[in-house]
Amino acid sequence: MPGSQLPSRLHDLHYRIETLSGADQLVPTARSTGPMVVFTDLHSYRADICAVIKQLKLDAATAHIPVIAFATEGATQLQAAAQQAGATLAVNDAALLTHLEQLIEQALQV
C-alpha cells in the first residue's frame, strides 16, 4: 500500500515528513509548518478528504501548497473529485511510488 510506503520513500529522498492521524489536522498543521507539498490518501472512512483539500485551498495561508492526492486504480471519480476540490495532482497508487520524484517536481512547477 503506497500510503504506508510513502513516508519511507520520502525519507529516503531526504524530505522532512510529518504524518497526521486525522484529516482534521491537515489545515492547522499546514498553517504552522508550511509544507512544500501535501500528500493525501483519498480513501478514508472517517473524513471527506476532498472537502479537506478544498478547505486547504480556500485558506489564504495554505492555498499555495501543492496537493498530491492518491487513490486505488479505478477510483477515477474520486480522483476527479480531488482535482475539482483543488488537488494539484490526483494519481493512482501504482503511479505514486513509481513516479514519486517526477510527481513532486510536477506539483512544484504548477
C-alpha angles and dihedrals in degrees: 000000000000094000090065095040095044099079090051093050092048090049090051088054088054097250121146107238136194121190121203127210095208137033090228088069094059102086097040091046092047089051093052101038103033098217121206091224136001120219117196135180108225094207110089132143092193102051145024098245093189089058089051091051089051091050090051091051094047093053110092091215094055106025092101095058113106116233123209108194123189137192139165119291110274095031090112095143091054091048091049090050090052091053090047088053091053107271110155091216133008115194140166122257094253093056095045100071096029094055101024098131093046092048092052091049092048093048092051092052095056 
